Amino acid sequence: MIQARGEQARRFKGRSGLFANADMQSKEIREFCKVDSVGEELLKMAITKLGLSARAYDRILKVGRTIADLAASAEIRPEHVSEAIQYRSLDRNLIV
């Protein structure tokens, strides 16, 4: 976990107000949370089947970036996206 936080500190060095993936706004999400075509298809399917909003889409990308950081991966892989979608699905099931 310490290594993942170090990676985030390096990523956001010199950017005011950015210290962790959770702090990212749309501009930073587009810059730092790029996914491949398989990951993009997973996201599209989640939005369609789960009825997720654009805000949820951004949250999934940020969580996916964090999961990738924890795995010491420079890229957000489809398995990171899938795990992030699962966490989002759990959140939705807990909110009643």
CNS distance restraints for C-alpha pairs under 8 A (distance, minus, plus):
assign (resid   1 and name CA) (resid   5 and name CA) 6.37 0.50 0.50
assign (resid   1 and name CA) (resid  70 and name CA) 6.15 0.50 0.50
assign (resid   2 and name CA) (resid   6 and name CA) 6.18 0.50 0.50
assign (resid   3 and name CA) (resid   7 and name CA) 6.20 0.50 0.50
assign (resid   3 and name CA) (resid  70 and name CA) 7.52 0.50 0.50
assign (resid   3 and name CA) (resid  72 and name CA) 7.94 0.50 0.50
assign (resid   4 and name CA) (resid   8 and name CA) 6.33 0.50 0.50
assign (resid   4 and name CA) (resid  66 and name CA) 7.56 0.50 0.50
assign (resid   4 and name CA) (resid  69 and name CA) 4.96 0.50 0.50
assign (resid   4 and name CA) (resid  70 and name CA) 5.18 0.50 0.50
assign (resid   4 and name CA) (resid  72 and name CA) 7.05 0.50 0.50
assign (resid   5 and name CA) (resid   9 and name CA) 6.16 0.50 0.50
assign (resid   5 and name CA) (resid  20 and name CA) 7.32 0.50 0.50
assign (resid   6 and name CA) (resid  10 and name CA) 6.26 0.50 0.50
assign (resid   7 and name CA) (resid  11 and name CA) 6.10 0.50 0.50
assign (resid   7 and name CA) (resid  69 and name CA) 7.01 0.50 0.50
assign (resid   8 and name CA) (resid  12 and name CA) 6.15 0.50 0.50
assign (resid   8 and name CA) (resid  19 and name CA) 6.83 0.50 0.50
assign (resid   8 and name CA) (resid  20 and name CA) 5.68 0.50 0.50
assign (resid   8 and name CA) (resid  21 and name CA) 6.81 0.50 0.50
assign (resid   8 and name CA) (resid  69 and name CA) 7.83 0.50 0.50
assign (resid   9 and name CA) (resid  13 and name CA) 5.82 0.50 0.50
assign (resid   9 and name CA) (resid  19 and name CA) 5.98 0.50 0.50
assign (resid   9 and name CA) (resid  20 and name CA) 7.01 0.50 0.50
assign (resid  12 and name CA) (resid  18 and name CA) 5.84 0.50 0.50
assign (resid  12 and name CA) (resid  19 and name CA) 6.16 0.50 0.50
assign (resid  12 and name CA) (resid  20 and name CA) 7.60 0.50 0.50
assign (resid  13 and name CA) (resid  19 and name CA) 7.96 0.50 0.50
assign (resid  17 and name CA) (resid  23 and name CA) 7.47 0.50 0.50
assign (resid  18 and name CA) (resid  23 and name CA) 5.54 0.50 0.50
assign (resid  18 and name CA) (resid  24 and name CA) 6.68 0.50 0.50
assign (resid  19 and name CA) (resid  23 and name CA) 6.60 0.50 0.50
assign (resid  20 and name CA) (resid  24 and name CA) 7.38 0.50 0.50
assign (resid  21 and name CA) (resid  62 and name CA) 5.89 0.50 0.50
assign (resid  21 and name CA) (resid  63 and name CA) 7.72 0.50 0.50
assign (resid  21 and name CA) (resid  65 and name CA) 7.13 0.50 0.50
assign (resid  21 and name CA) (resid  66 and name CA) 6.56 0.50 0.50
assign (resid  22 and name CA) (resid  62 and name CA) 6.40 0.50 0.50
assign (resid  22 and name CA) (resid  63 and name CA) 7.87 0.50 0.50
assign (resid  24 and name CA) (resid  28 and name CA) 5.43 0.50 0.50
assign (resid  24 and name CA) (resid  29 and name CA) 6.01 0.50 0.50
assign (resid  24 and name CA) (resid  62 and name CA) 7.63 0.50 0.50
assign (resid  25 and name CA) (resid  29 and name CA) 6.10 0.50 0.50
assign (resid  26 and name CA) (resid  30 and name CA) 6.20 0.50 0.50
assign (resid  26 and name CA) (resid  58 and name CA) 7.46 0.50 0.50
assign (resid  27 and name CA) (resid  31 and name CA) 6.40 0.50 0.50
assign (resid  28 and name CA) (resid  32 and name CA) 5.87 0.50 0.50
assign (resid  28 and name CA) (resid  33 and name CA) 7.78 0.50 0.50
assign (resid  29 and name CA) (resid  33 and name CA) 5.15 0.50 0.50
assign (resid  29 and name CA) (resid  34 and name CA) 7.85 0.50 0.50
assign (resid  29 and name CA) (resid  58 and name CA) 7.10 0.50 0.50
assign (resid  29 and name CA) (resid  61 and name CA) 7.24 0.50 0.50
assign (resid  29 and name CA) (resid  62 and name CA) 6.99 0.50 0.50
assign (resid  30 and name CA) (resid  34 and name CA) 6.48 0.50 0.50
assign (resid  32 and name CA) (resid  65 and name CA) 7.83 0.50 0.50
assign (resid  33 and name CA) (resid  61 and name CA) 6.01 0.50 0.50
assign (resid  33 and name CA) (resid  62 and name CA) 6.92 0.50 0.50
assign (resid  33 and name CA) (resid  64 and name CA) 7.89 0.50 0.50
assign (resid  33 and name CA) (resid  65 and name CA) 6.05 0.50 0.50
assign (resid  33 and name CA) (resid  76 and name CA) 6.91 0.50 0.50
assign (resid  34 and name CA) (resid  75 and name CA) 7.60 0.50 0.50
assign (resid  34 and name CA) (resid  76 and name CA) 6.88 0.50 0.50
assign (resid  35 and name CA) (resid  39 and name CA) 5.46 0.50 0.50
assign (resid  35 and name CA) (resid  40 and name CA) 6.16 0.50 0.50
assign (resid  35 and name CA) (resid  75 and name CA) 7.33 0.50 0.50
assign (resid  35 and name CA) (resid  76 and name CA) 5.68 0.50 0.50
assign (resid  35 and name CA) (resid  77 and name CA) 6.73 0.50 0.50
assign (resid  35 and name CA) (resid  78 and name CA) 7.64 0.50 0.50
assign (resid  36 and name CA) (resid  40 and name CA) 6.16 0.50 0.50
assign (resid  36 and name CA) (resid  76 and name CA) 7.93 0.50 0.50
assign (resid  36 and name CA) (resid  77 and name CA) 7.27 0.50 0.50
assign (resid  36 and name CA) (resid  78 and name CA) 7.60 0.50 0.50
assign (resid  37 and name CA) (resid  41 and name CA) 6.15 0.50 0.50
assign (resid  38 and name CA) (resid  42 and name CA) 6.34 0.50 0.50
assign (resid  38 and name CA) (resid  78 and name CA) 6.14 0.50 0.50
assign (resid  39 and name CA) (resid  43 and name CA) 6.31 0.50 0.50
assign (resid  39 and name CA) (resid  77 and name CA) 6.64 0.50 0.50
assign (resid  39 and name CA) (resid  78 and name CA) 4.49 0.50 0.50
assign (resid  39 and name CA) (resid  81 and name CA) 6.12 0.50 0.50
assign (resid  39 and name CA) (resid  82 and name CA) 7.87 0.50 0.50
assign (resid  40 and name CA) (resid  44 and name CA) 6.21 0.50 0.50
assign (resid  41 and name CA) (resid  45 and name CA) 6.08 0.50 0.50
assign (resid  42 and name CA) (resid  46 and name CA) 6.15 0.50 0.50
assign (resid  42 and name CA) (resid  78 and name CA) 7.47 0.50 0.50
assign (resid  42 and name CA) (resid  81 and name CA) 7.28 0.50 0.50
assign (resid  42 and name CA) (resid  82 and name CA) 6.99 0.50 0.50
assign (resid  43 and name CA) (resid  47 and name CA) 6.18 0.50 0.50
assign (resid  43 and name CA) (resid  57 and name CA) 7.23 0.50 0.50
assign (resid  43 and name CA) (resid  81 and name CA) 7.41 0.50 0.50
assign (resid  43 and name CA) (resid  85 and name CA) 7.82 0.50 0.50
assign (resid  44 and name CA) (resid  48 and name CA) 6.19 0.50 0.50
assign (resid  45 and name CA) (resid  49 and name CA) 5.90 0.50 0.50
assign (resid  46 and name CA) (resid  50 and name CA) 5.38 0.50 0.50
assign (resid  46 and name CA) (resid  51 and name CA) 7.30 0.50 0.50
assign (resid  46 and name CA) (resid  52 and name CA) 6.95 0.50 0.50
assign (resid  46 and name CA) (resid  85 and name CA) 7.11 0.50 0.50
assign (resid  47 and name CA) (resid  51 and name CA) 5.09 0.50 0.50
assign (resid  47 and name CA) (resid  52 and name CA) 4.49 0.50 0.50
assign (resid  47 and name CA) (resid  53 and name CA) 6.89 0.50 0.50
assign (resid  47 and name CA) (resid  57 and name CA) 7.36 0.50 0.50
assign (resid  48 and name CA) (resid  52 and name CA) 7.07 0.50 0.50
assign (resid  50 and name CA) (resid  89 and name CA) 7.84 0.50 0.50
assign (resid  52 and name CA) (resid  56 and name CA) 5.80 0.50 0.50
assign (resid  52 and name CA) (resid  57 and name CA) 6.89 0.50 0.50
assign (resid  53 and name CA) (resid  57 and name CA) 6.30 0.50 0.50
assign (resid  54 and name CA) (resid  58 and name CA) 6.39 0.50 0.50
assign (resid  55 and name CA) (resid  59 and name CA) 6.31 0.50 0.50
assign (resid  56 and name CA) (resid  60 and name CA) 6.09 0.50 0.50
assign (resid  56 and name CA) (resid  88 and name CA) 7.88 0.50 0.50
assign (resid  57 and name CA) (resid  61 and name CA) 6.36 0.50 0.50
assign (resid  58 and name CA) (resid  62 and name CA) 6.28 0.50 0.50
assign (resid  59 and name CA) (resid  63 and name CA) 6.16 0.50 0.50
assign (resid  60 and name CA) (resid  64 and name CA) 5.91 0.50 0.50
assign (resid  60 and name CA) (resid  81 and name CA) 7.10 0.50 0.50
assign (resid  60 and name CA) (resid  84 and name CA) 5.45 0.50 0.50
assign (resid  60 and name CA) (resid  85 and name CA) 6.15 0.50 0.50
assign (resid  60 and name CA) (resid  88 and name CA) 7.01 0.50 0.50
assign (resid  61 and name CA) (resid  65 and name CA) 6.10 0.50 0.50
assign (resid  61 and name CA) (resid  81 and name CA) 7.08 0.50 0.50
assign (resid  61 and name CA) (resid  84 and name CA) 7.58 0.50 0.50
assign (resid  62 and name CA) (resid  66 and name CA) 6.34 0.50 0.50
assign (resid  63 and name CA) (resid  67 and name CA) 6.16 0.50 0.50
assign (resid  63 and name CA) (resid  84 and name CA) 5.64 0.50 0.50
assign (resid  64 and name CA) (resid  68 and name CA) 6.12 0.50 0.50
assign (resid  64 and name CA) (resid  76 and name CA) 6.36 0.50 0.50
assign (resid  64 and name CA) (resid  80 and name CA) 5.10 0.50 0.50
assign (resid  64 and name CA) (resid  81 and name CA) 5.10 0.50 0.50
assign (resid  64 and name CA) (resid  83 and name CA) 7.35 0.50 0.50
assign (resid  64 and name CA) (resid  84 and name CA) 5.28 0.50 0.50
assign (resid  65 and name CA) (resid  69 and name CA) 6.17 0.50 0.50
assign (resid  65 and name CA) (resid  76 and name CA) 5.90 0.50 0.50
assign (resid  65 and name CA) (resid  80 and name CA) 7.62 0.50 0.50
assign (resid  66 and name CA) (resid  70 and name CA) 6.20 0.50 0.50
assign (resid  67 and name CA) (resid  71 and name CA) 6.27 0.50 0.50
assign (resid  67 and name CA) (resid  80 and name CA) 5.87 0.50 0.50
assign (resid  67 and name CA) (resid  83 and name CA) 8.00 0.50 0.50
assign (resid  67 and name CA) (resid  84 and name CA) 7.63 0.50 0.50
assign (resid  68 and name CA) (resid  72 and name CA) 6.15 0.50 0.50
assign (resid  68 and name CA) (resid  73 and name CA) 5.01 0.50 0.50
assign (resid  68 and name CA) (resid  74 and name CA) 6.96 0.50 0.50
assign (resid  68 and name CA) (resid  75 and name CA) 6.71 0.50 0.50
assign (resid  68 and name CA) (resid  76 and name CA) 5.47 0.50 0.50
assign (resid  68 and name CA) (resid  77 and name CA) 7.30 0.50 0.50
assign (resid  68 and name CA) (resid  80 and name CA) 6.07 0.50 0.50
assign (resid  69 and name CA) (resid  73 and name CA) 5.74 0.50 0.50
assign (resid  69 and name CA) (resid  74 and name CA) 7.16 0.50 0.50
assign (resid  76 and name CA) (resid  80 and name CA) 6.02 0.50 0.50
assign (resid  76 and name CA) (resid  81 and name CA) 7.01 0.50 0.50
assign (resid  77 and name CA) (resid  81 and name CA) 6.54 0.50 0.50
assign (resid  78 and name CA) (resid  82 and name CA) 6.06 0.50 0.50
assign (resid  79 and name CA) (resid  83 and name CA) 6.12 0.50 0.50
assign (resid  80 and name CA) (resid  84 and name CA) 6.21 0.50 0.50
assign (resid  81 and name CA) (resid  85 and name CA) 6.17 0.50 0.50
assign (resid  82 and name CA) (resid  86 and name CA) 6.28 0.50 0.50
assign (resid  83 and name CA) (resid  87 and name CA) 6.40 0.50 0.50
assign (resid  84 and name CA) (resid  88 and name CA) 6.29 0.50 0.50
assign (resid  85 and name CA) (resid  89 and name CA) 6.11 0.50 0.50
assign (resid  86 and name CA) (resid  90 and name CA) 6.24 0.50 0.50
assign (resid  87 and name CA) (resid  91 and name CA) 6.29 0.50 0.50
assign (resid  88 and name CA) (resid  92 and name CA) 6.34 0.50 0.50
assign (resid  89 and name CA) (resid  93 and name CA) 6.28 0.50 0.50
assign (resid  90 and name CA) (resid  94 and name CA) 6.26 0.50 0.50
assign (resid  91 and name CA) (resid  95 and name CA) 6.42 0.50 0.50
